[in-house]
């Protein structure tokens, strides 16, 4: 093999290695963002307000979410984030957080309010009046994309949720942020294989 052909071969091997490494970056150990419920307020269950004893009840749910990108090498482009609020086994409200971008290791807060429908307020008020907790459920569905250098991954599904216990002040009982959790790990073994092949090709080109 002449010198020119050898240079061409090395360049092609290098290009293949770069492409494989980029593919590995798009698939290897992609971790979904963490999402927390920071605040949750239900004025209809606030016993200090007169509205709980009158015919007019404020059906709104006030909440604040925190989205945390825990990756130092990927940014996140969210599509619409769909939220479903439930009481008992029934969905009582739906809300959509519009699409937004989140940088590496960044945190984004969203403070919103949604009007509920179908909550059995009389029964819920009795629950908190007895010193117990009224339990709401918050479920989140999203399909974010992850950016590595100039490339975006395919959309990755996120289905997470958490129960929120509400007291007689209409506030969530847990002082700490409540993390919405999912059922499994988001790590990809495909990326490990791709990275291994890329490193192998690089070594073959060098030697």
C-alpha positions in Angstrom: 0.0 0.0 0.0 1.5 3.4 -1.1 1.8 6.3 1.3 -1.2 8.1 -0.2 -3.5 5.1 0.2 -2.4 4.7 3.7 -3.3 8.3 4.6 -6.7 7.9 2.9 -7.3 4.7 4.9 -6.3 6.4 8.2 -8.6 9.4 7.5 -11.5 7.1 6.7 -10.9 5.1 9.9 -10.7 8.3 11.9 -14.0 9.6 10.4 -15.7 6.3 11.2 -14.4 6.4 14.8 -15.7 10.0 15.2 -19.2 9.0 13.9 -19.3 6.0 16.2 -18.2 8.0 19.2 -21.0 10.6 18.4 -23.5 7.8 18.2 -22.3 6.5 21.5 -22.8 9.9 23.0 -26.3 10.0 21.8 -27.2 6.5 23.2 -24.9 5.8 26.1 -26.2 6.4 29.6 -28.9 8.9 28.8 -30.5 9.8 32.1 -34.0 11.3 32.1 -34.3 14.6 34.0 -35.4 14.6 37.6 -38.7 16.2 38.3 -39.9 17.4 41.7 -43.1 18.9 43.2 -41.9 21.8 45.2 -45.2 23.3 46.2 -48.8 22.1 46.1 -51.7 24.1 47.4 -55.4 23.3 47.4 -57.4 26.3 48.7 -60.6 24.3 48.9 -59.0 22.2 51.7 -57.6 25.1 53.6 -59.7 25.1 56.8 -58.5 28.6 57.7 -60.5 30.0 54.8 -64.2 30.5 54.9 -64.5 29.1 51.4 -64.4 25.5 52.8 -67.7 26.1 54.7 -69.6 28.0 52.0 -71.3 26.9 48.8 -68.6 28.6 46.7 -65.4 26.5 46.6 -62.2 27.4 44.8 -61.5 24.3 42.6 -58.0 25.4 41.5 -54.8 23.5 42.2 -51.7 25.6 42.6 -48.4 23.8 42.0 -44.7 24.4 41.4 -42.6 21.9 39.5 -38.8 21.7 39.2 -37.1 20.1 36.3 -33.5 19.1 36.9 -31.1 18.1 34.1 -28.5 15.9 35.9 -26.3 15.3 32.9 -23.1 17.3 32.3 -22.7 16.4 28.6 -26.3 16.5 27.3 -28.8 19.4 27.2 -32.6 18.7 26.9 -35.3 19.9 24.5 -38.7 19.2 26.0 -41.8 18.7 23.9 -45.1 19.5 25.6 -45.1 18.1 29.2 -48.5 16.6 29.9 -49.7 16.6 33.5 -52.7 14.7 34.9 -54.0 15.3 38.4 -56.1 12.7 40.1 -58.1 12.3 43.3 -58.9 8.7 44.2 -59.0 6.8 41.0 -60.5 9.7 38.9 -58.6 12.3 36.9 -59.7 15.7 38.0 -57.5 18.1 36.0 -55.1 18.1 33.1 -52.4 20.7 32.2 -49.7 21.1 29.5 -46.4 22.8 30.2 -45.3 24.2 26.9 -42.0 23.0 25.2 -38.8 24.5 26.6 -35.0 24.0 26.4 -32.8 23.1 29.4 -29.0 23.4 29.4 -26.5 21.0 31.0 -26.8 20.6 34.7 -29.6 23.3 34.8 -32.8 23.5 36.8 -36.0 25.0 35.5 -39.0 25.9 37.7 -42.6 26.1 36.6 -45.2 27.7 38.8 -48.7 27.1 37.4 -52.4 26.8 38.4 -55.1 24.5 37.0 -58.8 24.3 37.6 -60.0 20.9 38.7 -63.4 19.2 38.1 -65.0 16.3 39.8 -63.3 16.4 43.1 -65.6 15.3 46.0 -64.8 18.3 48.0 -67.2 17.6 50.9 -65.6 14.2 51.5 -62.1 15.6 51.1 -62.8 18.4 53.6 -64.0 15.8 56.1 -60.8 13.8 55.6 -58.5 16.8 56.4 -60.8 18.0 59.2 -60.2 14.6 61.0 -56.5 15.2 60.8 -55.9 12.8 58.0 -54.4 13.6 54.5 -56.3 14.0 51.3 -54.2 12.2 48.7 -53.8 13.6 45.2 -51.9 12.0 42.4 -49.7 13.8 39.8 -48.6 12.0 36.7 -46.3 13.4 34.1 -45.8 12.2 30.5 -43.2 13.8 28.2 -40.9 12.8 25.2 -37.8 15.0 25.5 -34.9 14.9 23.1 -31.3 15.1 24.3 -28.6 17.2 22.6 -25.0 16.0 22.4 -22.7 18.5 20.6 -24.8 19.5 17.5 -27.0 16.4 17.3 -30.3 15.5 19.0 -31.3 12.0 20.0 -34.6 10.5 19.2 -37.4 11.3 21.6 -37.2 9.4 24.8 -40.4 8.5 26.7 -40.9 9.8 30.3 -43.7 8.5 32.4 -43.4 9.4 36.0 -45.6 10.3 38.9 -46.1 10.7 42.7 -48.7 10.9 45.4 -49.1 14.2 47.2 -50.6 14.2 50.7 -52.5 17.5 51.5 -53.3 18.6 55.1 -55.9 20.9 56.6 -54.0 24.0 55.5 -54.3 22.9 51.9 -50.6 22.4 51.6 -48.6 19.3 50.9 -47.7 17.6 54.1 -44.1 16.6 53.1 -41.8 19.6 53.6 -39.2 18.2 51.2 -39.6 18.3 47.5 -41.5 15.3 46.2 -39.7 13.5 43.3 -41.8 12.0 40.5 -40.5 8.5 39.9 -40.7 6.0 37.1 -40.5 2.2 36.9 -37.1 1.5 35.4 -33.6 2.6 34.5 -33.0 4.7 31.4 -29.4 3.5 30.6 -28.7 2.1 27.2 -26.4 -0.8 26.6 -26.3 -0.1 22.9 -24.1 2.9 23.5 -21.5 0.8 25.3 -21.2 -1.5 22.3 -20.9 1.4 19.9 -18.2 3.1 21.9 -16.3 -0.2 22.1 -16.4 -0.6 18.4 -15.3 3.0 17.9 -12.3 2.6 20.1 -11.4 -0.7 18.4 -11.4 0.9 15.0 -9.2 3.7 16.3 -6.7 1.3 17.7 -6.6 -0.6 14.4 -5.9 2.5 12.5 -3.1 3.6 14.8 -1.3 0.2 14.7 
